[in-house]
């Protein structure tokens, strides 16, 4: 199923993301200490590791690492991704939608893969670096879905090709008819429907909302 940031004079750079300053402040005492931790690319995609302030999320992940991501094109939407730090990238996470017309926020638990960005996938990479080796994409990038995407994740799939035993299948997380959806072009996942887990299980809705609502992102 992993963003440039500057706060109070501290700059952080990332290999995955580019170099654009972003100001983020904590509004509530429970909020993440984001100073110098979040990194964003030129497209406004941002991410940071979940620290000890998100201990409930880390416990629910049952993984060595978790991250929280957002995209300035869709305000109020967050993706919390657990990271197994394993070659299979069999990860899970939670997609927190923005407020609807009724004021409710939709929360979905999802199966996720390797962390990636919309910007990076838009460059149509010939191969994706992995822990042990690089692997190609399973298919051409769907530019229509990518254009509508807020987030993307890469699902590792086996192939019948000995020279390239695995490939990465893009899954697109987008606003679809007023609701956040995860979509693929893969019939095996029923085009993304099977990537949604029905129950939140290990963490409550209120715990997830408390975590993300403590973060305020400047315009």
Helices and strands as residue ranges (DSSP letters): E 5-7, E 10-12, E 24-26, E 39-40, E 45-49, G 52-54, H 55-61, E 65-71, E 78-83, E 91-99, E 105-112, E 114-116, H 118-121, E 136-137, H 143-148, E 149-158, G 162-164, E 166-176, E 179-183, G 187-195, E 196-197, H 205-213, E 215-217
